[in-house]
């Protein structure tokens, strides 16, 4: 197989055309996770004065003011390649943006330095412990979610080269083969090596190309050892680094287009196109490695990731598909509910009663979804999971049986509301602890919950139930729904609390009256997908294990305490330092450069001020 850059790009465009919306969503998630690939040509840069100022501000906590020198080196490297994109919308704040700023690969060092500064400025031993715990939470999220997503997205783009359908469960690919932790260790080691090489600058550029195949190697074979994966990538790229550099150069024009269109072109075309190009390039380099039989290439053993299986092979592996599909349809016909109960279950996905009939219906729905997926694999439209090199008995069957086309009981929805509200509260508190070394009770209410997280999650589950089988449509409707909820909540709080604001996006790109903005809406879409297809099913499985004699009283008690907090907080809202008194430095700068004065005191929460 000879190198043909034009052919690689043509194949990438064909793949993008076939899976356009899916690829766009995958890359949107990658942008917010800080894992999207940009060419090394554009990522190696001298930080601007504004970037340097930002780097200093990030770590200026307590009594410590850390120089931005080393941070500039890190932010100028490939592991900081998304910094420019994170500022395109005029936001380096927001619940998700704050995490990206603190935990994306370009600023992990800044996060560690910030945490150390917070620790040295803290006199309370208890607070020191809490700060350390908060830091561990953030580092864990980066290690086991953000960083490993590079391999997950690589897998999706590789499958998209060959197959017409990409199931939503591909995001859980590593969990389904029981290799999530192992893959995260490989990606972590690669990130550490890359960061150390970037300290030498020139070595960083070279190793950027040497290590470029690692995510794809993990995507193909997540059982490979960390050092072997890195070594194999180096050997695969021997003789190809200059070739890959020239490929980067040919993509530089797309980088400029992304810049001149305020990243609209990036979201809608450039990012997914470039990822598709690199997926095709990996296929070419892999073929070369197999042809030359380079040491370690035997680990590249996922044959059907690069070619479709023959009909005889598929028939032998999927001989029971039609029978499973017929049984699923029969079960659904027998167990479908009618009347008011059937209406709530069909339209909103709410199970009024959790009885044996409901469990039978849920099992039938699970069987139907599985049968449809198996049929696509049997017909060669999707990757044949039954032919994956890892034996089926070694895979995680609980993850494989986890399904999202389900009905949620009232009690489960109540528990999900409080779970999402608590997770949101813990998240924002952790961010504040690591950055400022101070515990702040986040939110309007006084309890350990942020109800906007819980309400948004539950509303996505019940109001968008009909769109659950169509992931792209689910993403779009989640954006619309959550944006409406955030806008109304902002308006309601301002009207009922004498004009006080708990967040303000004024001056942000594409904001509406300072209540919602473009980047925030995209984050809601990503979060909604995570809730519907991952978090809610997992939590619901746990709730179902609780005895109803315990579950119902717990739910009623939580509702009573929450209602009391709601009533009290209406007249005595939670306000003060770190809650409503954070002014936006970027916003002040924006108005100052235009010769304007802010007409009123702006109140924005911690997660906006970071």
PyMOL commands that set and color helices and strands:
alter all, ss='L'
color gray80, all
select helices_A, chain A and resi 5-18+20-33+40-43+49-58+69-75+78-80+83-86+95-103+108-120+125-146+149-162+168-176+180-198+202-210+214-220+226-237+241-250+252-260+264-292+297-299+303-305+311-317+321-335+339-348+356-378+385-387+392-394+397-401+410-436+451-463+465-467+471-496+518-544+548-571+585-593+606-609
alter helices_A, ss='H'
color red, helices_A
select strands_A, chain A and resi 60-61+64-65+350-351+408-409+511-512+516-517
alter strands_A, ss='S'
color yellow, strands_A
deselect
rebuild
show_as cartoon
